[in-house]
Amino acid sequence: MVEVLLALMVVNSILALQIRDMLAAVLLLGAFSLLSCLVFFLMNAPDVALTEAAVGTGVGTVVLIWIVYKTERRDEA
Amino acid sequence: MKKTTILDLVSRKLAPFMLLFGLYLLSYGHMSPGGGFQGGVVIASGVILLFVAQGVGTTASLFPFRTLSLVEAAAFLLLLAAGLAGLAAGAGFLGNPMAGVDVRAVPRVSMILVYNVLIGLKVGAGISFVCMYLFREGR
């Protein structure tokens, strides 16, 4: 189970790096946080899982979406 | 941004429960998963949900700018005072001043509860403050 989640995290991060749409990249990063939260929970660390869910998936994603909203959505480089 | 009925209704119903869950994490952090930082961040995400869905102007009447900054500073000073109380009791900085004395009415774990609540207030007010400053309209 943990190995599957870790493999999904690797795929998720490669997608987040390669994708051109910044909003999709931020959402993929949020999904990455959610997967790592599940990994923490399965490894018997519910405290860290709570922190990851609140900070990584909640506050961090909101702030990054706001930054995308205020700047450019397309990555030109 | 455009405001829809679904967003308005869901944020109104969900935010009080997020704040309540944050307070639960604060107050039961010494027995179950949770603690000061986690509870504070959950409280802050409830406030941020209100900021995003209802607008900063509406939410600022519930959580005023000045109150948030005061709570953040006061919680830090009280945390420092609680740490120094351990030093004064001879247990070292952030030590438990109740370890030596036998207080029947107050359990010894209550010092952890005090730290958790103070850290949670500081973190919650601080992150809400940062996001309120960020989401302010008309800069």
Backbone of each chain as ProteinMPNN parsed JSONL, in Angstrom:
{"seq_chain_A": "MVEVLLALMVVNSILALQIRDMLAAVLLLGAFSLLSCLVFFLMNAPDVALTEAAVGTGVGTVVLIWIVYKTERRDEA", "coords_chain_A": {"N_chain_A": [[0.825, -1.208, 0.0], [1.876, 1.278, 0.915], [3.992, 1.446, -0.86], [2.695, 1.654, -3.307], [1.446, 4.128, -2.965], [3.705, 5.762, -2.734], [4.827, 5.461, -5.281], [2.787, 6.63, -6.779], [3.074, 9.221, -5.819], [5.55, 9.913, -6.926], [4.932, 9.887, -9.679], [3.015, 11.9, -9.668], [4.534, 14.161, -8.9], [6.302, 14.391, -11.054], [4.507, 14.97, -13.096], [3.529, 17.417, -12.115], [5.782, 18.974, -12.408], [6.146, 18.983, -15.167], [3.871, 19.95, -16.4], [2.164, 22.585, -18.215], [0.206, 24.341, -17.453], [-0.279, 26.479, -14.827], [-2.154, 26.48, -12.736], [-3.103, 23.86, -12.743], [-0.723, 22.627, -12.025], [-0.406, 23.52, -9.401], [-2.633, 22.32, -8.225], [-1.971, 19.645, -8.584], [0.195, 19.552, -6.893], [-1.134, 19.868, -4.484], [-2.551, 17.453, -4.429], [-0.377, 15.777, -4.224], [0.443, 16.421, -1.621], [-1.747, 15.409, -0.253], [-1.493, 12.67, -0.768], [0.958, 12.172, 0.512], [0.156, 12.685, 3.055], [-1.544, 10.518, 3.493], [0.368, 8.484, 3.419], [1.873, 9.121, 5.717], [-0.105, 8.65, 7.602], [-0.548, 5.91, 7.318], [1.871, 5.01, 8.218], [1.668, 5.153, 10.911], [1.766, 7.764, 12.038], [-0.139, 9.874, 13.037], [-0.184, 12.502, 13.954], [1.69, 13.943, 12.375], [0.447, 13.506, 9.961], [-1.91, 14.969, 10.258], [-0.84, 17.568, 10.397], [0.303, 17.752, 7.846], [-1.973, 17.5, 6.231], [-3.391, 19.795, 6.966], [-1.596, 21.969, 6.55], [-0.16, 21.469, 4.07], [-2.153, 20.609, 2.184], [-4.297, 22.303, 2.729], [-3.75, 25.265, 3.616], [-1.394, 25.903, 2.158], [-2.026, 25.265, -0.538], [-4.141, 27.05, -0.985], [-2.85, 29.539, -0.758], [-0.992, 29.33, -2.876], [-2.737, 29.088, -5.075], [-3.886, 31.593, -4.978], [-1.657, 33.115, -5.634], [-1.25, 32.265, -8.287], [-3.589, 33.266, -9.386], [-3.125, 35.979, -9.14], [-0.943, 36.384, -10.771], [0.526, 35.079, -13.731], [-1.206, 32.58, -15.585], [-0.314, 30.826, -17.526], [2.655, 29.022, -18.271], [5.351, 30.308, -19.83], [7.95, 29.651, -20.425]], "CA_chain_A": [[0.0, 0.0, 0.0], [2.745, 2.458, 0.999], [4.79, 1.513, -2.089], [1.808, 2.174, -4.359], [1.27, 5.566, -2.729], [4.965, 6.455, -3.04], [4.942, 5.498, -6.743], [1.842, 7.654, -7.231], [3.66, 10.525, -5.5], [6.597, 10.209, -7.92], [4.24, 10.237, -10.927], [2.356, 13.174, -9.419], [5.484, 15.277, -8.894], [6.815, 14.581, -12.415], [3.441, 15.668, -13.819], [3.463, 18.804, -11.65], [6.922, 19.705, -12.961], [6.13, 19.05, -16.624], [2.654, 20.539, -16.956], [2.351, 24.002, -18.552], [-0.821, 25.128, -16.775], [0.181, 26.676, -13.448], [-3.219, 26.109, -11.794], [-3.077, 22.4, -12.658], [0.482, 22.242, -11.277], [-0.68, 23.757, -7.975], [-3.578, 21.297, -7.75], [-1.211, 18.392, -8.486], [0.993, 19.66, -5.665], [-2.06, 19.589, -3.39], [-2.788, 16.012, -4.422], [0.864, 15.197, -3.68], [0.368, 16.58, -0.165], [-2.762, 14.489, 0.259], [-0.922, 11.318, -0.807], [1.972, 12.034, 1.565], [-0.612, 12.622, 4.313], [-1.976, 9.121, 3.639], [1.551, 7.688, 3.76], [2.17, 9.374, 7.134], [-1.121, 7.998, 8.432], [-0.326, 4.461, 7.278], [3.083, 4.709, 8.972], [1.366, 5.38, 12.325], [2.131, 9.101, 12.512], [-1.326, 10.699, 12.776], [0.127, 13.908, 14.22], [2.317, 14.522, 11.179], [-0.557, 13.464, 8.901], [-2.79, 16.128, 10.473], [-0.118, 18.776, 10.002], [0.457, 17.755, 6.39], [-3.288, 17.756, 5.63], [-3.81, 21.178, 7.197], [-0.673, 22.944, 5.956], [0.146, 21.204, 2.665], [-3.329, 20.56, 1.321], [-5.197, 23.437, 2.966], [-3.267, 26.644, 3.548], [-0.413, 26.073, 1.088], [-2.693, 25.283, -1.839], [-4.906, 28.299, -1.111], [-1.923, 30.647, -1.012], [-0.418, 29.188, -4.223], [-3.785, 29.409, -6.045], [-4.006, 33.043, -4.987], [-0.516, 33.655, -6.387], [-1.526, 32.028, -9.709], [-4.664, 34.185, -9.756], [-2.599, 37.336, -9.216], [0.115, 36.493, -11.783], [0.199, 34.45, -15.008], [-1.608, 31.186, -15.472], [0.457, 29.998, -18.458], [4.109, 29.044, -18.127], [5.828, 30.516, -21.196], [9.324, 29.168, -20.614]], "C_chain_A": [[0.858, 1.257, 0.0], [3.551, 2.611, -0.279], [3.972, 2.089, -3.234], [1.656, 3.684, -4.217], [2.537, 6.337, -3.082], [5.165, 6.545, -4.55], [4.006, 6.552, -7.325], [2.385, 9.055, -6.961], [4.72, 10.917, -6.508], [5.951, 10.65, -9.231], [3.633, 11.634, -10.826], [3.343, 14.337, -9.502], [6.064, 15.497, -10.281], [5.784, 15.342, -13.255], [3.397, 17.14, -13.43], [4.617, 19.622, -12.204], [6.757, 19.941, -14.45], [4.964, 19.852, -17.165], [2.84, 22.049, -17.154], [1.367, 24.902, -17.818], [-0.471, 25.246, -15.295], [-0.87, 26.25, -12.415], [-3.257, 24.59, -11.622], [-1.866, 21.929, -11.862], [0.255, 22.408, -9.783], [-1.613, 22.683, -7.438], [-2.895, 19.939, -7.647], [-0.351, 18.38, -7.237], [0.12, 19.388, -4.44], [-2.365, 18.105, -3.283], [-1.574, 15.261, -3.889], [0.865, 15.271, -2.162], [-0.619, 15.597, 0.448], [-2.229, 13.057, 0.3], [0.115, 11.138, 0.293], [1.307, 12.001, 2.935], [-1.081, 11.192, 4.562], [-0.813, 8.226, 4.027], [1.9, 7.848, 5.234], [1.182, 8.631, 8.022], [-0.905, 6.491, 8.473], [0.916, 4.058, 8.062], [2.932, 5.079, 10.437], [1.887, 6.712, 12.849], [0.955, 10.034, 12.28], [-1.104, 12.186, 13.038], [0.681, 14.599, 12.986], [1.314, 14.552, 10.033], [-1.519, 14.643, 9.027], [-2.125, 17.419, 10.013], [-0.038, 18.881, 8.486], [-0.869, 18.086, 5.714], [-3.662, 19.221, 5.779], [-2.916, 22.157, 6.447], [-0.518, 22.707, 4.456], [-1.071, 21.291, 1.776], [-4.208, 21.791, 1.506], [-4.556, 24.769, 2.662], [-2.325, 26.856, 2.36], [-1.049, 26.161, -0.278], [-3.462, 26.579, -2.048], [-3.985, 29.456, -1.467], [-1.355, 30.563, -2.429], [-1.464, 29.501, -5.29], [-3.969, 30.915, -6.125], [-2.866, 33.688, -5.776], [-0.732, 33.457, -7.885], [-2.574, 33.007, -10.208], [-4.131, 35.599, -9.953], [-1.557, 37.49, -10.314], [-0.366, 35.81, -13.065], [-0.221, 33.012, -14.791], [-0.763, 30.284, -16.37], [1.938, 30.131, -18.157], [4.698, 29.146, -19.516], [7.172, 29.855, -21.442], [9.359, 27.751, -21.185]], "O_chain_A": [[0.632, 2.181, -0.782], [3.782, 3.726, -0.747], [4.461, 2.895, -4.025], [1.725, 4.425, -5.197], [2.47, 7.425, -3.655], [5.616, 7.573, -5.057], [4.375, 7.279, -8.248], [2.189, 9.967, -7.763], [4.809, 12.076, -6.912], [6.356, 11.648, -9.828], [3.718, 12.439, -11.754], [3.041, 15.373, -10.096], [6.302, 16.639, -10.674], [6.134, 16.238, -14.023], [3.248, 18.011, -14.287], [4.471, 20.82, -12.448], [7.177, 20.981, -14.96], [5.044, 20.386, -18.272], [3.553, 22.71, -16.398], [1.647, 26.077, -17.583], [-0.376, 24.24, -14.591], [-0.529, 25.727, -11.354], [-3.421, 24.087, -10.51], [-1.953, 20.956, -11.113], [0.663, 21.561, -8.987], [-1.418, 22.186, -6.329], [-3.191, 19.162, -6.74], [-0.183, 17.344, -6.595], [0.565, 18.761, -3.479], [-2.432, 17.557, -2.183], [-1.706, 14.25, -3.199], [1.24, 14.311, -1.488], [-0.377, 15.028, 1.513], [-2.468, 12.32, 1.256], [0.163, 10.091, 0.939], [1.815, 11.374, 3.865], [-1.028, 10.703, 5.691], [-0.961, 7.323, 4.851], [2.187, 6.871, 5.926], [1.552, 8.059, 9.047], [-1.055, 5.864, 9.521], [1.025, 2.921, 8.521], [3.923, 5.294, 11.134], [2.391, 6.788, 13.97], [1.029, 10.906, 11.414], [-1.752, 13.032, 12.423], [0.228, 15.674, 12.594], [1.309, 15.484, 9.228], [-1.901, 15.247, 8.024], [-2.737, 18.25, 9.341], [-0.274, 19.942, 7.909], [-0.906, 18.85, 4.749], [-4.186, 19.831, 4.847], [-3.409, 23.069, 5.785], [-0.717, 23.623, 3.658], [-1.047, 21.956, 0.74], [-4.802, 22.275, 0.542], [-4.774, 25.346, 1.597], [-2.432, 27.851, 1.643], [-0.682, 27.009, -1.091], [-3.449, 27.147, -3.14], [-4.285, 30.253, -2.356], [-1.241, 31.579, -3.115], [-1.135, 30.111, -6.308], [-4.182, 31.461, -7.208], [-3.067, 34.67, -6.489], [-0.441, 34.354, -8.676], [-2.467, 33.523, -11.32], [-4.611, 36.336, -10.814], [-1.3, 38.609, -10.757], [-1.53, 35.946, -13.443], [0.323, 32.309, -13.939], [-0.516, 29.125, -16.036], [2.421, 31.215, -17.829], [4.583, 28.213, -20.311], [7.491, 29.531, -22.586], [10.437, 27.199, -21.402]]}, "seq_chain_B": "MKKTTILDLVSRKLAPFMLLFGLYLLSYGHMSPGGGFQGGVVIASGVILLFVAQGVGTTASLFPFRTLSLVEAAAFLLLLAAGLAGLAAGAGFLGNPMAGVDVRAVPRVSMILVYNVLIGLKVGAGISFVCMYLFREGR", "coords_chain_B": {"N_chain_B": [[-14.223, 38.611, -7.295], [-16.663, 36.253, -8.578], [-19.575, 35.363, -6.723], [-21.09, 32.409, -5.734], [-24.153, 30.591, -4.974], [-23.783, 28.044, -3.907], [-21.133, 28.074, -2.946], [-21.316, 30.111, -1.042], [-23.224, 29.045, 0.794], [-22.083, 26.551, 1.578], [-19.647, 27.378, 2.703], [-20.568, 28.896, 4.825], [-21.8, 26.924, 6.405], [-19.768, 25.114, 6.872], [-17.516, 26.359, 8.002], [-17.87, 27.001, 10.87], [-17.738, 24.411, 11.954], [-15.159, 23.675, 11.27], [-13.718, 25.492, 12.802], [-14.49, 24.592, 15.328], [-13.468, 21.973, 15.318], [-10.776, 22.586, 15.206], [-10.457, 23.773, 17.731], [-11.006, 21.543, 19.277], [-8.808, 19.921, 18.614], [-6.821, 21.475, 19.753], [-7.453, 21.353, 22.511], [-7.433, 18.7, 23.201], [-4.971, 17.801, 22.587], [-2.997, 16.67, 24.185], [-3.765, 14.115, 24.706], [-4.778, 12.753, 22.483], [-4.182, 12.367, 18.891], [-3.016, 15.418, 17.549], [-2.652, 18.81, 18.654], [-0.962, 21.888, 19.559], [0.08, 23.282, 17.208], [-1.166, 21.955, 15.017], [-3.916, 22.246, 15.63], [-4.073, 25.034, 15.6], [-3.51, 25.567, 12.898], [-5.704, 24.348, 11.691], [-7.796, 25.922, 12.704], [-7.004, 28.324, 11.501], [-7.378, 27.596, 8.829], [-10.136, 27.394, 8.728], [-10.815, 30.097, 9.107], [-9.613, 31.141, 6.825], [-11.152, 29.948, 4.857], [-13.525, 31.37, 5.216], [-12.554, 33.923, 4.53], [-11.974, 33.545, 1.79], [-14.434, 32.768, 0.705], [-16.414, 34.516, 1.653], [-15.328, 36.99, 1.508], [-12.889, 39.462, 2.456], [-13.664, 41.797, 3.739], [-16.207, 41.308, 4.923], [-15.591, 39.218, 6.679], [-13.745, 40.412, 8.297], [-15.174, 41.863, 10.103], [-15.942, 39.969, 11.88], [-13.544, 38.736, 12.692], [-11.54, 40.951, 13.651], [-8.845, 42.947, 12.31], [-7.111, 44.169, 14.153], [-7.631, 42.773, 16.528], [-6.751, 40.191, 15.869], [-3.993, 40.619, 15.569], [-3.384, 41.46, 18.124], [-4.062, 39.176, 19.662], [-2.192, 37.382, 18.668], [0.27, 38.531, 19.474], [-0.111, 38.654, 22.265], [-0.447, 35.958, 22.923], [2.089, 35.001, 22.357], [3.643, 36.37, 24.276], [2.489, 35.385, 26.629], [3.129, 32.708, 26.347], [5.886, 32.855, 26.582], [5.972, 33.719, 29.223], [4.862, 31.487, 30.489], [6.869, 29.653, 29.958], [8.967, 30.813, 31.384], [7.932, 30.547, 33.9], [8.346, 27.898, 34.505], [11.114, 28.013, 34.709], [11.354, 29.635, 36.952], [10.315, 27.957, 38.871], [12.279, 26.174, 39.128], [12.553, 24.12, 37.313], [13.715, 24.457, 34.913], [13.819, 26.1, 31.627], [10.694, 26.141, 30.004], [9.996, 23.975, 31.509], [8.065, 21.84, 33.738], [6.285, 23.51, 36.078], [4.63, 22.424, 37.93], [5.545, 19.989, 38.657], [6.948, 19.567, 40.997], [5.359, 20.518, 43.134], [2.47, 19.467, 44.978], [-0.456, 19.514, 43.711], [-3.713, 19.01, 44.229], [-6.137, 19.585, 42.954], [-5.491, 20.412, 40.393], [-4.451, 18.716, 37.594], [-1.192, 17.402, 36.676], [-0.676, 17.389, 33.997], [-1.769, 19.621, 32.985], [-0.115, 21.719, 32.336], [0.922, 21.13, 29.802], [-1.414, 21.39, 28.399], [-1.852, 24.139, 28.671], [0.372, 25.148, 27.219], [-0.275, 24.068, 24.68], [-2.73, 25.332, 24.067], [-1.927, 28.013, 24.018], [0.034, 28.026, 21.973], [-1.582, 27.216, 19.873], [-3.416, 29.368, 19.661], [-1.63, 31.36, 18.929], [-0.548, 30.422, 16.48], [-2.891, 30.094, 14.951], [-3.982, 32.725, 14.916], [-1.821, 34.043, 13.762], [-1.444, 32.848, 11.154], [-3.946, 33.351, 10.049], [-3.834, 36.109, 10.046], [-1.698, 36.628, 8.27], [-2.844, 35.616, 5.892], [-5.077, 37.226, 5.695], [-3.905, 39.702, 5.209], [-2.829, 39.079, 2.758], [-5.033, 38.528, 1.12], [-6.403, 40.85, 0.989], [-8.385, 43.294, -0.631], [-8.027, 45.695, -3.3], [-5.357, 46.948, -3.475]], "CA_chain_B": [[-14.606, 37.28, -7.813], [-18.098, 36.014, -8.546], [-19.987, 34.577, -5.565], [-22.21, 31.533, -6.07], [-24.954, 30.183, -3.817], [-23.196, 26.846, -3.303], [-19.947, 28.495, -2.195], [-21.782, 30.889, 0.102], [-23.899, 28.186, 1.759], [-21.158, 25.544, 2.114], [-18.662, 28.008, 3.583], [-21.238, 29.289, 6.072], [-22.078, 25.769, 7.252], [-18.574, 24.315, 7.165], [-16.498, 27.084, 8.764], [-17.963, 26.817, 12.322], [-17.27, 23.084, 12.344], [-13.697, 23.677, 11.185], [-13.206, 26.186, 13.985], [-14.726, 23.721, 16.483], [-12.498, 20.874, 15.255], [-9.494, 23.155, 15.591], [-10.434, 23.93, 19.194], [-10.901, 20.185, 19.836], [-7.415, 19.479, 18.479], [-6.044, 22.218, 20.75], [-7.698, 21.041, 23.914], [-7.181, 17.289, 23.476], [-3.693, 17.443, 21.976], [-2.112, 15.923, 25.076], [-4.231, 12.734, 24.855], [-5.051, 12.136, 21.188], [-3.456, 13.1, 17.849], [-3.353, 16.838, 17.493], [-1.735, 19.625, 19.418], [-1.069, 23.313, 19.341], [0.282, 23.738, 15.832], [-2.2, 21.399, 14.132], [-5.176, 22.91, 15.924], [-4.0, 26.417, 15.127], [-3.606, 25.62, 11.442], [-7.088, 24.028, 11.312], [-8.555, 27.15, 12.958], [-6.661, 29.295, 10.467], [-7.976, 27.256, 7.536], [-11.535, 27.801, 8.803], [-10.895, 31.542, 8.882], [-9.259, 31.395, 5.424], [-12.344, 29.586, 4.067], [-14.426, 32.523, 5.275], [-11.945, 35.005, 3.744], [-12.058, 33.274, 0.358], [-15.806, 32.638, 0.23], [-17.268, 35.651, 2.024], [-14.644, 38.261, 1.312], [-12.142, 39.891, 3.646], [-14.383, 42.872, 4.426], [-17.246, 40.733, 5.773], [-15.001, 38.413, 7.736], [-12.975, 41.26, 9.206], [-16.031, 42.316, 11.194], [-15.968, 38.875, 12.857], [-12.171, 38.625, 13.196], [-10.922, 42.228, 13.251], [-7.404, 43.001, 12.067], [-6.392, 44.559, 15.368], [-7.774, 41.694, 17.505], [-5.877, 39.083, 15.489], [-2.597, 40.948, 15.86], [-3.244, 41.486, 19.585], [-4.075, 37.794, 20.158], [-0.927, 36.761, 18.298], [1.338, 39.04, 20.328], [-0.372, 38.294, 23.66], [-0.19, 34.528, 23.094], [3.543, 34.797, 22.41], [4.159, 36.832, 25.563], [2.037, 34.455, 27.669], [3.925, 31.489, 26.193], [7.187, 33.164, 27.184], [5.764, 33.768, 30.67], [4.678, 30.115, 30.949], [8.19, 29.042, 29.935], [9.768, 31.36, 32.481], [7.387, 30.039, 35.162], [9.089, 26.667, 34.754], [12.46, 28.403, 35.156], [11.236, 30.166, 38.309], [10.038, 26.856, 39.79], [13.463, 25.332, 39.231], [12.478, 22.97, 36.429], [14.306, 24.815, 33.632], [12.935, 26.797, 30.7], [9.608, 25.288, 29.489], [9.787, 22.832, 32.392], [6.742, 21.805, 34.367], [6.387, 24.04, 37.446], [3.77, 21.672, 38.841], [6.098, 18.653, 38.903], [7.39, 19.452, 42.373], [4.294, 20.759, 44.1], [1.373, 18.507, 44.902], [-1.73, 20.226, 43.596], [-4.717, 17.966, 44.05], [-7.232, 19.964, 42.059], [-5.006, 20.631, 39.032], [-3.554, 17.641, 37.17], [0.116, 17.899, 36.24], [-0.633, 17.499, 32.538], [-2.4, 20.874, 32.572], [0.885, 22.629, 31.753], [0.948, 20.825, 28.362], [-2.649, 21.982, 27.857], [-1.624, 25.585, 28.572], [1.258, 25.387, 26.073], [-0.977, 23.76, 23.435], [-3.728, 26.365, 23.758], [-1.244, 29.259, 23.663], [0.639, 27.864, 20.644], [-2.666, 27.176, 18.892], [-3.911, 30.734, 19.452], [-0.617, 32.133, 18.209], [-0.456, 29.946, 15.099], [-4.139, 30.396, 14.258], [-4.08, 34.159, 14.668], [-0.738, 34.46, 12.862], [-1.675, 32.439, 9.767], [-5.103, 34.111, 9.591], [-3.355, 37.472, 9.84], [-0.922, 36.635, 7.021], [-3.719, 35.429, 4.739], [-5.925, 38.41, 5.589], [-3.085, 40.712, 4.552], [-2.608, 38.646, 1.372], [-6.269, 38.505, 0.342], [-7.015, 42.166, 1.013], [-8.661, 43.797, -1.974], [-7.779, 47.098, -3.562], [-4.056, 47.432, -3.067]], "C_chain_B": [[-16.115, 37.094, -7.702], [-18.448, 35.091, -7.372], [-21.187, 33.716, -5.949], [-22.92, 31.101, -4.796], [-24.32, 29.002, -3.105], [-22.02, 27.231, -2.412], [-20.352, 29.207, -0.912], [-22.325, 29.972, 1.198], [-22.921, 27.216, 2.42], [-20.163, 26.19, 3.064], [-19.308, 28.432, 4.897], [-21.459, 28.104, 6.994], [-20.812, 25.073, 7.721], [-17.618, 25.032, 8.122], [-16.657, 26.938, 10.284], [-17.475, 25.452, 12.777], [-15.759, 22.98, 12.249], [-13.094, 24.37, 12.399], [-13.348, 25.303, 15.226], [-13.732, 22.561, 16.508], [-11.103, 21.363, 15.623], [-9.385, 23.304, 17.102], [-10.346, 22.57, 19.883], [-9.461, 19.695, 19.773], [-6.528, 20.18, 19.491], [-6.192, 21.616, 22.131], [-7.489, 19.567, 24.228], [-5.84, 16.825, 22.904], [-2.806, 16.61, 22.865], [-2.548, 14.467, 25.215], [-4.391, 12.017, 23.524], [-4.245, 12.889, 20.123], [-3.95, 14.524, 17.73], [-2.341, 17.596, 18.307], [-1.854, 21.07, 19.009], [-0.986, 23.717, 17.887], [-0.831, 23.245, 14.911], [-3.531, 22.091, 14.352], [-5.199, 24.341, 15.418], [-4.153, 26.505, 13.63], [-5.022, 25.28, 10.984], [-7.996, 25.232, 11.57], [-8.292, 28.166, 11.859], [-7.295, 28.916, 9.136], [-9.479, 27.509, 7.548], [-11.705, 29.285, 8.524], [-10.602, 31.874, 7.419], [-10.424, 31.036, 4.504], [-13.336, 30.746, 4.058], [-13.882, 33.688, 4.453], [-12.193, 34.806, 2.264], [-13.505, 33.334, -0.106], [-16.63, 33.884, 0.509], [-16.614, 36.997, 1.767], [-14.002, 38.736, 2.604], [-12.942, 40.919, 4.442], [-15.432, 42.334, 5.385], [-16.646, 39.998, 6.953], [-14.255, 39.264, 8.748], [-13.852, 41.832, 10.313], [-16.147, 41.258, 12.283], [-14.603, 38.685, 13.509], [-11.437, 39.906, 12.821], [-9.401, 42.117, 13.186], [-6.631, 43.205, 13.365], [-6.454, 43.433, 16.412], [-6.837, 40.543, 17.178], [-4.433, 39.39, 15.858], [-2.371, 40.987, 17.367], [-3.179, 40.074, 20.161], [-2.744, 37.119, 19.871], [0.193, 37.212, 19.239], [1.141, 38.601, 21.771], [-0.089, 36.814, 23.895], [1.301, 34.258, 23.161], [4.091, 35.204, 23.771], [3.745, 35.881, 26.688], [2.809, 33.142, 27.601], [5.304, 31.659, 26.819], [7.074, 33.15, 28.7], [5.6, 32.356, 31.224], [6.009, 29.372, 30.955], [9.041, 29.507, 31.094], [9.248, 30.909, 33.836], [8.067, 28.719, 35.525], [10.486, 26.953, 35.277], [12.422, 28.87, 36.604], [10.998, 29.039, 39.31], [11.213, 25.902, 39.898], [13.437, 24.116, 38.345], [13.134, 23.246, 35.084], [13.296, 25.467, 32.727], [11.983, 25.801, 30.053], [9.42, 24.016, 30.309], [8.423, 22.905, 33.043], [6.84, 22.314, 35.799], [5.547, 23.256, 38.44], [4.324, 20.291, 39.177], [6.463, 18.472, 40.362], [6.273, 19.576, 43.388], [3.164, 19.76, 43.901], [0.051, 19.271, 44.896], [-2.798, 19.194, 43.277], [-5.728, 18.311, 42.962], [-6.778, 20.048, 40.606], [-4.104, 19.477, 38.626], [-2.252, 18.196, 36.592], [0.19, 18.095, 34.738], [-1.165, 18.856, 32.073], [-1.393, 21.856, 31.994], [0.989, 22.408, 30.244], [-0.273, 21.457, 27.692], [-2.477, 23.486, 27.669], [-0.748, 25.906, 27.37], [0.515, 25.178, 24.769], [-1.948, 24.864, 23.065], [-3.034, 27.656, 23.324], [-0.626, 29.171, 22.272], [-0.442, 27.877, 19.574], [-3.221, 28.558, 18.606], [-2.922, 31.526, 18.623], [-0.578, 31.737, 16.742], [-1.722, 30.309, 14.322], [-4.256, 31.869, 13.92], [-3.03, 34.602, 13.661], [-1.016, 34.112, 11.418], [-2.899, 33.159, 9.212], [-4.697, 35.536, 9.231], [-2.612, 37.591, 8.513], [-1.856, 36.55, 5.822], [-4.673, 36.596, 4.585], [-5.179, 39.525, 4.871], [-2.929, 40.4, 3.075], [-3.858, 38.847, 0.535], [-6.984, 39.853, 0.32], [-7.241, 42.673, -0.4], [-8.301, 45.266, -2.072], [-6.452, 47.592, -3.032], [-3.556, 48.485, -4.043]], "O_chain_B": [[-16.765, 37.695, -6.847], [-17.709, 34.155, -7.068], [-22.191, 34.235, -6.437], [-22.384, 31.22, -3.694], [-24.306, 28.938, -1.876], [-21.916, 26.777, -1.272], [-19.808, 28.945, 0.16], [-21.953, 30.089, 2.366], [-22.91, 27.063, 3.641], [-19.858, 25.627, 4.115], [-18.687, 28.344, 5.956], [-21.329, 28.228, 8.212], [-20.768, 24.511, 8.816], [-16.981, 24.39, 8.958], [-15.643, 26.76, 10.958], [-16.872, 25.326, 13.843], [-15.133, 22.282, 13.047], [-12.098, 23.912, 12.959], [-12.455, 25.261, 16.072], [-13.214, 22.201, 17.565], [-10.338, 20.649, 16.272], [-8.346, 23.0, 17.688], [-9.708, 22.435, 20.927], [-8.945, 19.128, 20.736], [-5.598, 19.581, 20.031], [-5.209, 21.391, 22.837], [-7.379, 19.204, 25.399], [-5.596, 15.628, 22.753], [-1.935, 15.9, 22.362], [-1.808, 13.656, 25.771], [-4.166, 10.809, 23.438], [-3.68, 13.943, 20.417], [-5.149, 14.795, 17.803], [-1.273, 17.069, 18.618], [-2.723, 21.443, 18.221], [-1.866, 24.41, 17.378], [-1.377, 24.016, 14.121], [-4.202, 22.48, 13.396], [-6.202, 24.808, 14.878], [-4.836, 27.395, 13.123], [-5.505, 25.848, 10.004], [-8.867, 25.536, 10.755], [-9.218, 28.793, 11.343], [-7.71, 29.795, 8.38], [-10.056, 27.806, 6.503], [-12.616, 29.691, 7.802], [-11.233, 32.753, 6.833], [-10.668, 31.713, 3.504], [-13.918, 31.066, 3.022], [-14.639, 34.368, 3.759], [-12.568, 35.739, 1.554], [-13.794, 33.877, -1.172], [-17.461, 34.271, -0.314], [-17.28, 38.031, 1.807], [-14.491, 38.459, 3.699], [-12.907, 40.918, 5.672], [-15.558, 42.813, 6.512], [-17.116, 40.126, 8.083], [-14.141, 38.894, 9.917], [-13.339, 42.245, 11.354], [-16.409, 41.57, 13.444], [-14.507, 38.495, 14.721], [-10.776, 39.954, 11.784], [-8.772, 41.326, 13.889], [-5.645, 42.521, 13.641], [-5.468, 43.164, 17.098], [-6.201, 39.978, 18.068], [-3.727, 38.535, 16.393], [-1.306, 40.599, 17.848], [-2.357, 39.79, 21.032], [-2.22, 36.379, 20.704], [0.964, 36.393, 19.739], [2.101, 38.217, 22.439], [0.446, 36.444, 24.94], [1.746, 33.398, 23.92], [4.902, 34.488, 24.359], [4.534, 35.598, 27.59], [3.112, 32.531, 28.626], [5.824, 30.763, 27.485], [7.956, 32.638, 29.39], [6.124, 32.044, 32.293], [6.262, 28.557, 31.842], [9.749, 28.716, 31.717], [9.996, 30.88, 34.813], [8.332, 28.449, 36.697], [10.992, 26.257, 36.157], [13.316, 28.56, 37.392], [11.42, 29.134, 40.462], [11.167, 24.936, 40.659], [14.194, 23.171, 38.566], [13.124, 22.386, 34.204], [12.092, 25.423, 32.977], [12.408, 24.737, 29.603], [8.759, 23.081, 29.858], [7.712, 23.902, 32.918], [7.413, 21.637, 36.653], [5.72, 23.396, 39.65], [3.683, 19.511, 39.882], [6.317, 17.383, 40.916], [6.231, 18.844, 44.377], [2.935, 19.272, 42.794], [-0.483, 19.625, 45.947], [-2.797, 18.584, 42.208], [-6.124, 17.463, 42.162], [-7.56, 19.792, 39.691], [-3.07, 19.272, 39.262], [-2.215, 19.317, 36.084], [1.013, 18.869, 34.248], [-1.03, 19.205, 30.9], [-1.776, 22.744, 31.232], [1.127, 23.367, 29.484], [-0.19, 21.983, 26.582], [-2.892, 24.047, 26.654], [-1.057, 26.807, 26.591], [0.634, 25.987, 23.848], [-2.003, 25.295, 21.913], [-3.478, 28.32, 22.387], [-0.735, 30.107, 21.479], [-0.264, 28.463, 18.506], [-3.473, 28.899, 17.45], [-3.31, 32.274, 17.726], [-0.575, 32.596, 15.86], [-1.649, 30.773, 13.185], [-4.586, 32.233, 12.792], [-3.306, 35.439, 12.803], [-0.854, 34.955, 10.536], [-2.91, 33.543, 8.042], [-5.161, 36.095, 8.236], [-2.848, 38.513, 7.732], [-1.705, 37.297, 4.855], [-5.05, 36.935, 3.463], [-5.749, 40.214, 4.025], [-2.897, 41.301, 2.237], [-3.779, 39.281, -0.614], [-8.043, 39.988, -0.292], [-6.387, 42.5, -1.27], [-8.272, 45.987, -1.075], [-6.403, 48.533, -2.239], [-2.462, 49.021, -3.867]]}, "name": "protein", "num_of_chains": 2, "seq": "MVEVLLALMVVNSILALQIRDMLAAVLLLGAFSLLSCLVFFLMNAPDVALTEAAVGTGVGTVVLIWIVYKTERRDEAMKKTTILDLVSRKLAPFMLLFGLYLLSYGHMSPGGGFQGGVVIASGVILLFVAQGVGTTASLFPFRTLSLVEAAAFLLLLAAGLAGLAAGAGFLGNPMAGVDVRAVPRVSMILVYNVLIGLKVGAGISFVCMYLFREGR"}
